[in-house]
């Protein structure tokens, strides 16, 4: 007997994004965003930005600056709310 097939992780992400589309600010289109992390390097630090989902909070694009020398301090340098998720939203 085979186990039931579950949707792939990527399919689940796409489904979530489609369900959130009604909550998105008009300036953002989640279906067409490049969700890949972005990395910018310089001689003393790097800045990494990516999208994060906060349960009952929303979808945010956050950027972090990481020092390239010990003790490798990390600081959030930008945060932009892309979509709101409230407690009444069902995944």
HTML snippet that shows the backbone in 3Dmol.js (N, CA, C, O; Angstrom):
<script src="https://3Dmol.org/build/3Dmol-min.js"></script>
<div id="view" style="width:600px;height:400px;position:relative"></div>
<script>
const pdb = `
ATOM      1  N   UNK A   1       0.845  -1.180   0.000  1.00  0.00           N
ATOM      2  CA  UNK A   1       0.000   0.000   0.000  1.00  0.00           C
ATOM      3  C   UNK A   1       0.887   1.239   0.000  1.00  0.00           C
ATOM      4  O   UNK A   1       1.815   1.337   0.804  1.00  0.00           O
ATOM      5  N   UNK A   2       0.615   2.170  -0.880  1.00  0.00           N
ATOM      6  CA  UNK A   2       1.428   3.382  -0.954  1.00  0.00           C
ATOM      7  C   UNK A   2       0.827   4.474  -0.072  1.00  0.00           C
ATOM      8  O   UNK A   2      -0.375   4.501   0.196  1.00  0.00           O
ATOM      9  N   UNK A   3       1.698   5.365   0.365  1.00  0.00           N
ATOM     10  CA  UNK A   3       1.269   6.492   1.178  1.00  0.00           C
ATOM     11  C   UNK A   3       0.601   7.542   0.305  1.00  0.00           C
ATOM     12  O   UNK A   3       0.954   7.681  -0.866  1.00  0.00           O
ATOM     13  N   UNK A   4      -0.360   8.285   0.853  1.00  0.00           N
ATOM     14  CA  UNK A   4      -0.991   9.337   0.058  1.00  0.00           C
ATOM     15  C   UNK A   4       0.019  10.406  -0.310  1.00  0.00           C
ATOM     16  O   UNK A   4       0.895  10.739   0.488  1.00  0.00           O
ATOM     17  N   UNK A   5      -0.096  10.941  -1.502  1.00  0.00           N
ATOM     18  CA  UNK A   5       0.810  11.980  -1.977  1.00  0.00           C
ATOM     19  C   UNK A   5       0.417  13.317  -1.376  1.00  0.00           C
ATOM     20  O   UNK A   5      -0.761  13.675  -1.354  1.00  0.00           O
ATOM     21  N   UNK A   6       1.396  14.046  -0.893  1.00  0.00           N
ATOM     22  CA  UNK A   6       1.131  15.380  -0.351  1.00  0.00           C
ATOM     23  C   UNK A   6       1.666  16.408  -1.339  1.00  0.00           C
ATOM     24  O   UNK A   6       2.640  16.135  -2.040  1.00  0.00           O
ATOM     25  N   UNK A   7       1.054  17.571  -1.407  1.00  0.00           N
ATOM     26  CA  UNK A   7       1.546  18.606  -2.326  1.00  0.00           C
ATOM     27  C   UNK A   7       2.973  19.002  -1.968  1.00  0.00           C
ATOM     28  O   UNK A   7       3.363  18.964  -0.801  1.00  0.00           O
ATOM     29  N   UNK A   8       3.727  19.371  -2.953  1.00  0.00           N
ATOM     30  CA  UNK A   8       5.112  19.780  -2.722  1.00  0.00           C
ATOM     31  C   UNK A   8       5.160  21.075  -1.931  1.00  0.00           C
ATOM     32  O   UNK A   8       4.184  21.822  -1.862  1.00  0.00           O
ATOM     33  N   UNK A   9       6.320  21.323  -1.338  1.00  0.00           N
ATOM     34  CA  UNK A   9       6.529  22.550  -0.571  1.00  0.00           C
ATOM     35  C   UNK A   9       6.313  23.766  -1.469  1.00  0.00           C
ATOM     36  O   UNK A   9       5.686  24.743  -1.060  1.00  0.00           O
ATOM     37  N   UNK A  10       6.838  23.702  -2.701  1.00  0.00           N
ATOM     38  CA  UNK A  10       6.703  24.821  -3.626  1.00  0.00           C
ATOM     39  C   UNK A  10       5.225  25.058  -3.950  1.00  0.00           C
ATOM     40  O   UNK A  10       4.783  26.205  -4.020  1.00  0.00           O
ATOM     41  N   UNK A  11       4.465  23.984  -4.147  1.00  0.00           N
ATOM     42  CA  UNK A  11       3.029  24.119  -4.416  1.00  0.00           C
ATOM     43  C   UNK A  11       2.334  24.778  -3.225  1.00  0.00           C
ATOM     44  O   UNK A  11       1.475  25.639  -3.410  1.00  0.00           O
ATOM     45  N   UNK A  12       2.701  24.380  -2.001  1.00  0.00           N
ATOM     46  CA  UNK A  12       2.106  24.974  -0.806  1.00  0.00           C
ATOM     47  C   UNK A  12       2.413  26.465  -0.718  1.00  0.00           C
ATOM     48  O   UNK A  12       1.549  27.256  -0.343  1.00  0.00           O
ATOM     49  N   UNK A  13       3.644  26.851  -1.064  1.00  0.00           N
ATOM     50  CA  UNK A  13       4.011  28.265  -1.045  1.00  0.00           C
ATOM     51  C   UNK A  13       3.190  29.050  -2.058  1.00  0.00           C
ATOM     52  O   UNK A  13       2.697  30.136  -1.755  1.00  0.00           O
ATOM     53  N   UNK A  14       3.042  28.502  -3.263  1.00  0.00           N
ATOM     54  CA  UNK A  14       2.277  29.189  -4.298  1.00  0.00           C
ATOM     55  C   UNK A  14       0.815  29.338  -3.882  1.00  0.00           C
ATOM     56  O   UNK A  14       0.203  30.381  -4.112  1.00  0.00           O
ATOM     57  N   UNK A  15       0.260  28.293  -3.270  1.00  0.00           N
ATOM     58  CA  UNK A  15      -1.123  28.363  -2.795  1.00  0.00           C
ATOM     59  C   UNK A  15      -1.272  29.455  -1.749  1.00  0.00           C
ATOM     60  O   UNK A  15      -2.231  30.226  -1.790  1.00  0.00           O
ATOM     61  N   UNK A  16      -0.335  29.529  -0.814  1.00  0.00           N
ATOM     62  CA  UNK A  16      -0.376  30.563   0.221  1.00  0.00           C
ATOM     63  C   UNK A  16      -0.289  31.947  -0.405  1.00  0.00           C
ATOM     64  O   UNK A  16      -1.032  32.850  -0.020  1.00  0.00           O
ATOM     65  N   UNK A  17       0.609  32.121  -1.363  1.00  0.00           N
ATOM     66  CA  UNK A  17       0.767  33.425  -2.008  1.00  0.00           C
ATOM     67  C   UNK A  17      -0.510  33.825  -2.732  1.00  0.00           C
ATOM     68  O   UNK A  17      -0.915  34.986  -2.670  1.00  0.00           O
ATOM     69  N   UNK A  18      -1.147  32.888  -3.413  1.00  0.00           N
ATOM     70  CA  UNK A  18      -2.397  33.199  -4.105  1.00  0.00           C
ATOM     71  C   UNK A  18      -3.483  33.612  -3.114  1.00  0.00           C
ATOM     72  O   UNK A  18      -4.253  34.533  -3.386  1.00  0.00           O
ATOM     73  N   UNK A  19      -3.549  32.930  -1.959  1.00  0.00           N
ATOM     74  CA  UNK A  19      -4.566  33.262  -0.968  1.00  0.00           C
ATOM     75  C   UNK A  19      -4.303  34.628  -0.342  1.00  0.00           C
ATOM     76  O   UNK A  19      -5.233  35.316   0.079  1.00  0.00           O
ATOM     77  N   UNK A  20      -3.044  35.012  -0.285  1.00  0.00           N
ATOM     78  CA  UNK A  20      -2.699  36.312   0.300  1.00  0.00           C
ATOM     79  C   UNK A  20      -2.859  37.458  -0.684  1.00  0.00           C
ATOM     80  O   UNK A  20      -2.798  38.622  -0.289  1.00  0.00           O
ATOM     81  N   UNK A  21      -3.064  37.149  -1.963  1.00  0.00           N
ATOM     82  CA  UNK A  21      -3.077  38.199  -2.977  1.00  0.00           C
ATOM     83  C   UNK A  21      -4.126  39.273  -2.709  1.00  0.00           C
ATOM     84  O   UNK A  21      -3.941  40.422  -3.110  1.00  0.00           O
ATOM     85  N   UNK A  22      -5.216  38.926  -2.044  1.00  0.00           N
ATOM     86  CA  UNK A  22      -6.238  39.931  -1.758  1.00  0.00           C
ATOM     87  C   UNK A  22      -5.807  40.880  -0.644  1.00  0.00           C
ATOM     88  O   UNK A  22      -6.429  41.925  -0.453  1.00  0.00           O
ATOM     89  N   UNK A  23      -4.751  40.532   0.094  1.00  0.00           N
ATOM     90  CA  UNK A  23      -4.301  41.363   1.204  1.00  0.00           C
ATOM     91  C   UNK A  23      -3.108  42.239   0.844  1.00  0.00           C
ATOM     92  O   UNK A  23      -2.654  43.039   1.662  1.00  0.00           O
ATOM     93  N   UNK A  24      -2.609  42.095  -0.354  1.00  0.00           N
ATOM     94  CA  UNK A  24      -1.370  42.761  -0.747  1.00  0.00           C
ATOM     95  C   UNK A  24      -1.615  44.236  -1.044  1.00  0.00           C
ATOM     96  O   UNK A  24      -2.628  44.613  -1.633  1.00  0.00           O
ATOM     97  N   UNK A  25      -0.671  45.046  -0.625  1.00  0.00           N
ATOM     98  CA  UNK A  25      -0.725  46.458  -0.991  1.00  0.00           C
ATOM     99  C   UNK A  25      -0.637  46.554  -2.509  1.00  0.00           C
ATOM    100  O   UNK A  25       0.071  45.762  -3.131  1.00  0.00           O
ATOM    101  N   UNK A  26      -1.333  47.496  -3.113  1.00  0.00           N
ATOM    102  CA  UNK A  26      -1.365  47.587  -4.572  1.00  0.00           C
ATOM    103  C   UNK A  26       0.013  47.671  -5.230  1.00  0.00           C
ATOM    104  O   UNK A  26       0.155  47.285  -6.391  1.00  0.00           O
ATOM    105  N   UNK A  27       1.017  48.159  -4.530  1.00  0.00           N
ATOM    106  CA  UNK A  27       2.336  48.313  -5.142  1.00  0.00           C
ATOM    107  C   UNK A  27       3.119  47.005  -5.208  1.00  0.00           C
ATOM    108  O   UNK A  27       4.227  46.984  -5.745  1.00  0.00           O
ATOM    109  N   UNK A  28       2.570  45.919  -4.678  1.00  0.00           N
ATOM    110  CA  UNK A  28       3.276  44.641  -4.680  1.00  0.00           C
ATOM    111  C   UNK A  28       2.433  43.560  -5.345  1.00  0.00           C
ATOM    112  O   UNK A  28       1.213  43.514  -5.185  1.00  0.00           O
ATOM    113  N   UNK A  29       3.099  42.703  -6.084  1.00  0.00           N
ATOM    114  CA  UNK A  29       2.449  41.570  -6.723  1.00  0.00           C
ATOM    115  C   UNK A  29       3.256  40.332  -6.346  1.00  0.00           C
ATOM    116  O   UNK A  29       4.256  40.029  -6.996  1.00  0.00           O
ATOM    117  N   UNK A  30       2.838  39.615  -5.308  1.00  0.00           N
ATOM    118  CA  UNK A  30       3.610  38.485  -4.796  1.00  0.00           C
ATOM    119  C   UNK A  30       3.844  37.403  -5.832  1.00  0.00           C
ATOM    120  O   UNK A  30       4.876  36.733  -5.796  1.00  0.00           O
ATOM    121  N   UNK A  31       2.921  37.218  -6.744  1.00  0.00           N
ATOM    122  CA  UNK A  31       3.087  36.168  -7.738  1.00  0.00           C
ATOM    123  C   UNK A  31       4.238  36.454  -8.690  1.00  0.00           C
ATOM    124  O   UNK A  31       4.767  35.532  -9.311  1.00  0.00           O
ATOM    125  N   UNK A  32       4.632  37.706  -8.816  1.00  0.00           N
ATOM    126  CA  UNK A  32       5.708  38.065  -9.738  1.00  0.00           C
ATOM    127  C   UNK A  32       6.976  38.529  -9.034  1.00  0.00           C
ATOM    128  O   UNK A  32       7.911  38.978  -9.696  1.00  0.00           O
ATOM    129  N   UNK A  33       7.029  38.432  -7.715  1.00  0.00           N
ATOM    130  CA  UNK A  33       8.240  38.809  -6.980  1.00  0.00           C
ATOM    131  C   UNK A  33       9.299  37.731  -7.112  1.00  0.00           C
ATOM    132  O   UNK A  33       8.978  36.543  -7.142  1.00  0.00           O
ATOM    133  N   UNK A  34      10.546  38.130  -7.190  1.00  0.00           N
ATOM    134  CA  UNK A  34      11.654  37.182  -7.124  1.00  0.00           C
ATOM    135  C   UNK A  34      11.946  36.954  -5.646  1.00  0.00           C
ATOM    136  O   UNK A  34      12.482  37.835  -4.975  1.00  0.00           O
ATOM    137  N   UNK A  35      11.594  35.774  -5.137  1.00  0.00           N
ATOM    138  CA  UNK A  35      11.727  35.484  -3.706  1.00  0.00           C
ATOM    139  C   UNK A  35      13.121  34.999  -3.321  1.00  0.00           C
ATOM    140  O   UNK A  35      13.341  34.614  -2.173  1.00  0.00           O
ATOM    141  N   UNK A  36      14.048  35.011  -4.246  1.00  0.00           N
ATOM    142  CA  UNK A  36      15.416  34.577  -3.955  1.00  0.00           C
ATOM    143  C   UNK A  36      16.097  35.588  -3.046  1.00  0.00           C
ATOM    144  O   UNK A  36      15.908  36.794  -3.206  1.00  0.00           O
ATOM    145  N   UNK A  37      16.895  35.102  -2.085  1.00  0.00           N
ATOM    146  CA  UNK A  37      17.660  36.027  -1.245  1.00  0.00           C
ATOM    147  C   UNK A  37      18.642  36.829  -2.108  1.00  0.00           C
ATOM    148  O   UNK A  37      19.166  36.321  -3.100  1.00  0.00           O
ATOM    149  N   UNK A  38      18.883  38.081  -1.722  1.00  0.00           N
ATOM    150  CA  UNK A  38      19.845  38.942  -2.431  1.00  0.00           C
ATOM    151  C   UNK A  38      21.010  39.239  -1.498  1.00  0.00           C
ATOM    152  O   UNK A  38      20.807  39.546  -0.324  1.00  0.00           O
ATOM    153  N   UNK A  39      22.234  39.149  -2.022  1.00  0.00           N
ATOM    154  CA  UNK A  39      23.443  39.366  -1.224  1.00  0.00           C
ATOM    155  C   UNK A  39      24.291  40.439  -1.887  1.00  0.00           C
ATOM    156  O   UNK A  39      24.571  40.375  -3.084  1.00  0.00           O
ATOM    157  N   UNK A  40      24.699  41.433  -1.090  1.00  0.00           N
ATOM    158  CA  UNK A  40      25.603  42.487  -1.545  1.00  0.00           C
ATOM    159  C   UNK A  40      26.834  42.452  -0.648  1.00  0.00           C
ATOM    160  O   UNK A  40      26.712  42.525   0.575  1.00  0.00           O
ATOM    161  N   UNK A  41      28.017  42.341  -1.244  1.00  0.00           N
ATOM    162  CA  UNK A  41      29.263  42.254  -0.482  1.00  0.00           C
ATOM    163  C   UNK A  41      30.090  43.519  -0.634  1.00  0.00           C
ATOM    164  O   UNK A  41      30.121  44.134  -1.700  1.00  0.00           O
ATOM    165  N   UNK A  42      30.764  43.900   0.458  1.00  0.00           N
ATOM    166  CA  UNK A  42      31.819  44.898   0.389  1.00  0.00           C
ATOM    167  C   UNK A  42      32.966  44.392   1.248  1.00  0.00           C
ATOM    168  O   UNK A  42      32.916  43.255   1.716  1.00  0.00           O
ATOM    169  N   UNK A  43      33.985  45.188   1.469  1.00  0.00           N
ATOM    170  CA  UNK A  43      35.179  44.694   2.155  1.00  0.00           C
ATOM    171  C   UNK A  43      34.974  44.436   3.650  1.00  0.00           C
ATOM    172  O   UNK A  43      35.708  43.642   4.238  1.00  0.00           O
ATOM    173  N   UNK A  44      33.994  45.090   4.273  1.00  0.00           N
ATOM    174  CA  UNK A  44      33.831  44.935   5.730  1.00  0.00           C
ATOM    175  C   UNK A  44      32.530  44.259   6.145  1.00  0.00           C
ATOM    176  O   UNK A  44      32.406  43.802   7.281  1.00  0.00           O
ATOM    177  N   UNK A  45      31.559  44.191   5.237  1.00  0.00           N
ATOM    178  CA  UNK A  45      30.262  43.613   5.612  1.00  0.00           C
ATOM    179  C   UNK A  45      29.539  43.086   4.384  1.00  0.00           C
ATOM    180  O   UNK A  45      29.979  43.279   3.250  1.00  0.00           O
ATOM    181  N   UNK A  46      28.439  42.426   4.630  1.00  0.00           N
ATOM    182  CA  UNK A  46      27.551  42.043   3.537  1.00  0.00           C
ATOM    183  C   UNK A  46      26.120  42.346   3.978  1.00  0.00           C
ATOM    184  O   UNK A  46      25.807  42.340   5.168  1.00  0.00           O
ATOM    185  N   UNK A  47      25.275  42.606   3.012  1.00  0.00           N
ATOM    186  CA  UNK A  47      23.858  42.847   3.285  1.00  0.00           C
ATOM    187  C   UNK A  47      23.069  41.757   2.583  1.00  0.00           C
ATOM    188  O   UNK A  47      23.206  41.542   1.379  1.00  0.00           O
ATOM    189  N   UNK A  48      22.244  41.076   3.359  1.00  0.00           N
ATOM    190  CA  UNK A  48      21.413  39.997   2.839  1.00  0.00           C
ATOM    191  C   UNK A  48      19.958  40.404   3.023  1.00  0.00           C
ATOM    192  O   UNK A  48      19.560  40.828   4.108  1.00  0.00           O
ATOM    193  N   UNK A  49      19.171  40.277   1.971  1.00  0.00           N
ATOM    194  CA  UNK A  49      17.740  40.572   2.094  1.00  0.00           C
ATOM    195  C   UNK A  49      16.942  39.376   1.596  1.00  0.00           C
ATOM    196  O   UNK A  49      17.325  38.708   0.635  1.00  0.00           O
ATOM    197  N   UNK A  50      15.827  39.118   2.268  1.00  0.00           N
ATOM    198  CA  UNK A  50      14.932  38.034   1.894  1.00  0.00           C
ATOM    199  C   UNK A  50      13.553  38.299   2.455  1.00  0.00           C
ATOM    200  O   UNK A  50      13.355  39.244   3.218  1.00  0.00           O
ATOM    201  N   UNK A  51      12.604  37.469   2.079  1.00  0.00           N
ATOM    202  CA  UNK A  51      11.224  37.610   2.538  1.00  0.00           C
ATOM    203  C   UNK A  51      10.984  36.663   3.704  1.00  0.00           C
ATOM    204  O   UNK A  51      11.450  35.524   3.700  1.00  0.00           O
ATOM    205  N   UNK A  52      10.249  37.149   4.703  1.00  0.00           N
ATOM    206  CA  UNK A  52       9.912  36.351   5.880  1.00  0.00           C
ATOM    207  C   UNK A  52       8.411  36.408   6.123  1.00  0.00           C
ATOM    208  O   UNK A  52       7.779  37.444   5.918  1.00  0.00           O
ATOM    209  N   UNK A  53       7.843  35.284   6.561  1.00  0.00           N
ATOM    210  CA  UNK A  53       6.432  35.235   6.921  1.00  0.00           C
ATOM    211  C   UNK A  53       6.342  35.159   8.440  1.00  0.00           C
ATOM    212  O   UNK A  53       6.871  34.234   9.057  1.00  0.00           O
ATOM    213  N   UNK A  54       5.668  36.139   9.037  1.00  0.00           N
ATOM    214  CA  UNK A  54       5.430  36.147  10.475  1.00  0.00           C
ATOM    215  C   UNK A  54       3.985  35.729  10.706  1.00  0.00           C
ATOM    216  O   UNK A  54       3.063  36.382  10.217  1.00  0.00           O
ATOM    217  N   UNK A  55       3.782  34.646  11.446  1.00  0.00           N
ATOM    218  CA  UNK A  55       2.439  34.164  11.723  1.00  0.00           C
ATOM    219  C   UNK A  55       1.606  35.274  12.347  1.00  0.00           C
ATOM    220  O   UNK A  55       2.032  35.902  13.316  1.00  0.00           O
ATOM    221  N   UNK A  56       0.438  35.515  11.804  1.00  0.00           N
ATOM    222  CA  UNK A  56      -0.493  36.554  12.252  1.00  0.00           C
ATOM    223  C   UNK A  56       0.144  37.942  12.239  1.00  0.00           C
ATOM    224  O   UNK A  56      -0.324  38.841  12.939  1.00  0.00           O
ATOM    225  N   UNK A  57       1.193  38.127  11.460  1.00  0.00           N
ATOM    226  CA  UNK A  57       1.845  39.422  11.369  1.00  0.00           C
ATOM    227  C   UNK A  57       1.890  39.928   9.943  1.00  0.00           C
ATOM    228  O   UNK A  57       1.497  41.062   9.670  1.00  0.00           O
ATOM    229  N   UNK A  58       2.368  39.094   9.032  1.00  0.00           N
ATOM    230  CA  UNK A  58       2.429  39.500   7.641  1.00  0.00           C
ATOM    231  C   UNK A  58       3.640  38.944   6.927  1.00  0.00           C
ATOM    232  O   UNK A  58       4.398  38.145   7.478  1.00  0.00           O
ATOM    233  N   UNK A  59       3.808  39.379   5.694  1.00  0.00           N
ATOM    234  CA  UNK A  59       4.973  39.036   4.900  1.00  0.00           C
ATOM    235  C   UNK A  59       5.837  40.288   4.835  1.00  0.00           C
ATOM    236  O   UNK A  59       5.357  41.371   4.500  1.00  0.00           O
ATOM    237  N   UNK A  60       7.105  40.128   5.158  1.00  0.00           N
ATOM    238  CA  UNK A  60       8.038  41.252   5.220  1.00  0.00           C
ATOM    239  C   UNK A  60       9.246  40.979   4.338  1.00  0.00           C
ATOM    240  O   UNK A  60       9.680  39.835   4.199  1.00  0.00           O
ATOM    241  N   UNK A  61       9.781  42.030   3.748  1.00  0.00           N
ATOM    242  CA  UNK A  61      11.081  41.956   3.103  1.00  0.00           C
ATOM    243  C   UNK A  61      12.058  42.598   4.075  1.00  0.00           C
ATOM    244  O   UNK A  61      11.983  43.798   4.338  1.00  0.00           O
ATOM    245  N   UNK A  62      12.974  41.798   4.606  1.00  0.00           N
ATOM    246  CA  UNK A  62      13.943  42.272   5.601  1.00  0.00           C
ATOM    247  C   UNK A  62      15.345  42.237   5.023  1.00  0.00           C
ATOM    248  O   UNK A  62      15.674  41.374   4.210  1.00  0.00           O
ATOM    249  N   UNK A  63      16.167  43.184   5.452  1.00  0.00           N
ATOM    250  CA  UNK A  63      17.570  43.228   5.063  1.00  0.00           C
ATOM    251  C   UNK A  63      18.416  43.261   6.332  1.00  0.00           C
ATOM    252  O   UNK A  63      18.109  43.982   7.282  1.00  0.00           O
ATOM    253  N   UNK A  64      19.485  42.467   6.329  1.00  0.00           N
ATOM    254  CA  UNK A  64      20.382  42.359   7.469  1.00  0.00           C
ATOM    255  C   UNK A  64      21.808  42.664   7.027  1.00  0.00           C
ATOM    256  O   UNK A  64      22.245  42.233   5.961  1.00  0.00           O
ATOM    257  N   UNK A  65      22.527  43.413   7.863  1.00  0.00           N
ATOM    258  CA  UNK A  65      23.936  43.699   7.618  1.00  0.00           C
ATOM    259  C   UNK A  65      24.755  42.804   8.542  1.00  0.00           C
ATOM    260  O   UNK A  65      24.539  42.786   9.753  1.00  0.00           O
ATOM    261  N   UNK A  66      25.690  42.067   7.965  1.00  0.00           N
ATOM    262  CA  UNK A  66      26.529  41.151   8.734  1.00  0.00           C
ATOM    263  C   UNK A  66      27.981  41.574   8.563  1.00  0.00           C
ATOM    264  O   UNK A  66      28.485  41.679   7.445  1.00  0.00           O
ATOM    265  N   UNK A  67      28.644  41.814   9.692  1.00  0.00           N
ATOM    266  CA  UNK A  67      30.067  42.177   9.639  1.00  0.00           C
ATOM    267  C   UNK A  67      30.874  40.953   9.215  1.00  0.00           C
ATOM    268  O   UNK A  67      30.559  39.826   9.599  1.00  0.00           O
ATOM    269  N   UNK A  68      31.917  41.186   8.422  1.00  0.00           N
ATOM    270  CA  UNK A  68      32.720  40.081   7.906  1.00  0.00           C
ATOM    271  C   UNK A  68      33.932  39.770   8.782  1.00  0.00           C
ATOM    272  O   UNK A  68      34.768  38.944   8.414  1.00  0.00           O
ATOM    273  N   UNK A  69      34.032  40.430   9.945  1.00  0.00           N
ATOM    274  CA  UNK A  69      35.112  40.159  10.891  1.00  0.00           C
ATOM    275  C   UNK A  69      34.502  39.779  12.238  1.00  0.00           C
ATOM    276  O   UNK A  69      33.406  40.215  12.590  1.00  0.00           O
ATOM    277  N   UNK A  70      35.235  38.961  12.977  1.00  0.00           N
ATOM    278  CA  UNK A  70      34.777  38.532  14.297  1.00  0.00           C
ATOM    279  C   UNK A  70      34.458  39.753  15.141  1.00  0.00           C
ATOM    280  O   UNK A  70      35.254  40.691  15.130  1.00  0.00           O
ATOM    281  N   UNK A  71      33.383  39.809  15.849  1.00  0.00           N
ATOM    282  CA  UNK A  71      32.413  38.776  16.242  1.00  0.00           C
ATOM    283  C   UNK A  71      31.203  38.638  15.308  1.00  0.00           C
ATOM    284  O   UNK A  71      30.168  38.132  15.743  1.00  0.00           O
ATOM    285  N   UNK A  72      31.293  39.070  14.041  1.00  0.00           N
ATOM    286  CA  UNK A  72      30.248  38.876  13.032  1.00  0.00           C
ATOM    287  C   UNK A  72      28.892  39.412  13.496  1.00  0.00           C
ATOM    288  O   UNK A  72      27.901  38.682  13.503  1.00  0.00           O
ATOM    289  N   UNK A  73      28.856  40.670  13.878  1.00  0.00           N
ATOM    290  CA  UNK A  73      27.597  41.272  14.341  1.00  0.00           C
ATOM    291  C   UNK A  73      26.567  41.307  13.221  1.00  0.00           C
ATOM    292  O   UNK A  73      26.897  41.528  12.056  1.00  0.00           O
ATOM    293  N   UNK A  74      25.327  41.086  13.596  1.00  0.00           N
ATOM    294  CA  UNK A  74      24.208  41.099  12.649  1.00  0.00           C
ATOM    295  C   UNK A  74      23.233  42.180  13.091  1.00  0.00           C
ATOM    296  O   UNK A  74      22.869  42.258  14.264  1.00  0.00           O
ATOM    297  N   UNK A  75      22.810  43.018  12.137  1.00  0.00           N
ATOM    298  CA  UNK A  75      21.877  44.094  12.443  1.00  0.00           C
ATOM    299  C   UNK A  75      20.842  44.186  11.320  1.00  0.00           C
ATOM    300  O   UNK A  75      21.194  44.193  10.140  1.00  0.00           O
ATOM    301  N   UNK A  76      19.566  44.256  11.699  1.00  0.00           N
ATOM    302  CA  UNK A  76      18.538  44.471  10.680  1.00  0.00           C
ATOM    303  C   UNK A  76      18.595  45.935  10.269  1.00  0.00           C
ATOM    304  O   UNK A  76      18.507  46.830  11.110  1.00  0.00           O
ATOM    305  N   UNK A  77      18.743  46.171   8.974  1.00  0.00           N
ATOM    306  CA  UNK A  77      18.889  47.544   8.482  1.00  0.00           C
ATOM    307  C   UNK A  77      17.660  48.018   7.711  1.00  0.00           C
ATOM    308  O   UNK A  77      17.528  49.213   7.444  1.00  0.00           O
ATOM    309  N   UNK A  78      16.760  47.105   7.349  1.00  0.00           N
ATOM    310  CA  UNK A  78      15.538  47.498   6.644  1.00  0.00           C
ATOM    311  C   UNK A  78      14.463  46.443   6.852  1.00  0.00           C
ATOM    312  O   UNK A  78      14.752  45.252   6.965  1.00  0.00           O
ATOM    313  N   UNK A  79      13.225  46.901   6.901  1.00  0.00           N
ATOM    314  CA  UNK A  79      12.080  46.003   7.011  1.00  0.00           C
ATOM    315  C   UNK A  79      10.899  46.664   6.319  1.00  0.00           C
ATOM    316  O   UNK A  79      10.531  47.794   6.640  1.00  0.00           O
ATOM    317  N   UNK A  80      10.311  45.952   5.369  1.00  0.00           N
ATOM    318  CA  UNK A  80       9.173  46.487   4.619  1.00  0.00           C
ATOM    319  C   UNK A  80       8.035  45.472   4.665  1.00  0.00           C
ATOM    320  O   UNK A  80       8.209  44.318   4.273  1.00  0.00           O
ATOM    321  N   UNK A  81       6.880  45.903   5.141  1.00  0.00           N
ATOM    322  CA  UNK A  81       5.722  45.011   5.205  1.00  0.00           C
ATOM    323  C   UNK A  81       5.101  44.923   3.819  1.00  0.00           C
ATOM    324  O   UNK A  81       4.691  45.935   3.250  1.00  0.00           O
ATOM    325  N   UNK A  82       5.034  43.716   3.280  1.00  0.00           N
ATOM    326  CA  UNK A  82       4.508  43.485   1.943  1.00  0.00           C
ATOM    327  C   UNK A  82       3.023  43.149   1.988  1.00  0.00           C
ATOM    328  O   UNK A  82       2.252  43.619   1.152  1.00  0.00           O
ATOM    329  N   UNK A  83       2.619  42.333   2.968  1.00  0.00           N
ATOM    330  CA  UNK A  83       1.206  41.931   3.092  1.00  0.00           C
ATOM    331  C   UNK A  83       0.896  41.687   4.557  1.00  0.00           C
ATOM    332  O   UNK A  83       1.762  41.248   5.314  1.00  0.00           O
ATOM    333  N   UNK A  84      -0.329  41.966   4.958  1.00  0.00           N
ATOM    334  CA  UNK A  84      -0.770  41.757   6.335  1.00  0.00           C
ATOM    335  C   UNK A  84      -1.427  40.379   6.452  1.00  0.00           C
ATOM    336  O   UNK A  84      -2.137  39.937   5.549  1.00  0.00           O
ATOM    337  N   UNK A  85      -1.179  39.719   7.569  1.00  0.00           N
ATOM    338  CA  UNK A  85      -1.859  38.469   7.899  1.00  0.00           C
ATOM    339  C   UNK A  85      -2.412  38.652   9.293  1.00  0.00           C
ATOM    340  O   UNK A  85      -1.646  38.855  10.234  1.00  0.00           O
ATOM    341  N   UNK A  86      -3.728  38.585   9.451  1.00  0.00           N
ATOM    342  CA  UNK A  86      -4.294  38.738  10.781  1.00  0.00           C
ATOM    343  C   UNK A  86      -4.738  37.387  11.335  1.00  0.00           C
ATOM    344  O   UNK A  86      -4.656  36.378  10.635  1.00  0.00           O
ATOM    345  N   UNK A  87      -5.194  37.358  12.548  1.00  0.00           N
ATOM    346  CA  UNK A  87      -5.563  36.104  13.229  1.00  0.00           C
ATOM    347  C   UNK A  87      -6.742  35.407  12.580  1.00  0.00           C
ATOM    348  O   UNK A  87      -6.962  34.226  12.847  1.00  0.00           O
ATOM    349  N   UNK A  88      -7.508  36.081  11.742  1.00  0.00           N
ATOM    350  CA  UNK A  88      -8.672  35.477  11.101  1.00  0.00           C
ATOM    351  C   UNK A  88      -8.314  34.801   9.771  1.00  0.00           C
ATOM    352  O   UNK A  88      -9.170  34.169   9.153  1.00  0.00           O
ATOM    353  N   UNK A  89      -7.058  34.928   9.326  1.00  0.00           N
ATOM    354  CA  UNK A  89      -6.640  34.313   8.060  1.00  0.00           C
ATOM    355  C   UNK A  89      -6.412  32.832   8.256  1.00  0.00           C
ATOM    356  O   UNK A  89      -5.722  32.425   9.190  1.00  0.00           O
ATOM    357  N   UNK A  90      -6.996  32.008   7.369  1.00  0.00           N
ATOM    358  CA  UNK A  90      -6.806  30.562   7.417  1.00  0.00           C
ATOM    359  C   UNK A  90      -5.875  30.147   6.295  1.00  0.00           C
ATOM    360  O   UNK A  90      -6.108  30.475   5.131  1.00  0.00           O
ATOM    361  N   UNK A  91      -4.809  29.418   6.649  1.00  0.00           N
ATOM    362  CA  UNK A  91      -3.837  28.944   5.656  1.00  0.00           C
ATOM    363  C   UNK A  91      -4.402  27.795   4.862  1.00  0.00           C
ATOM    364  O   UNK A  91      -3.728  27.264   3.979  1.00  0.00           O
TER     365      UNK A  91
END
`;
const viewer = $3Dmol.createViewer("view");
viewer.addModel(pdb, "pdb");
viewer.setStyle({}, {cartoon: {color: "spectrum"}});
viewer.zoomTo();
viewer.render();
</script>
